[in-house]
Amino acid sequence: MILGILMGDGQALYKQKQLLDGQSEALDGLQLLNKLRSQALEEIRETLQQLAQFGHEQQEEFLRRQKQLQQAHDLV
């Protein structure tokens, strides 16, 4: 009887270890996902900054050319 109880306890400990191993693996996966998400967000921020800068430069160029056209029109 005692041997059966000990074997049962061993089985319970084994299953508990499997559960802990699975939780540890899941946590590792979540940490990797979080790292990848952070990297993706940083890349998105950089891209948005580049697009904003490009848009600003395009607007400046547009205004410069619009002014040139207005000046040419005023001369005519």
Secondary structure, 3 states (H helix, E strand, C coil): CHHHHHHHHHHHHHHHHHHHHHHHHHHHHHHHHHHHHHHHHHHHHHHHHHHHHHHHHHHHHHHHHHHHHHHHHHHC
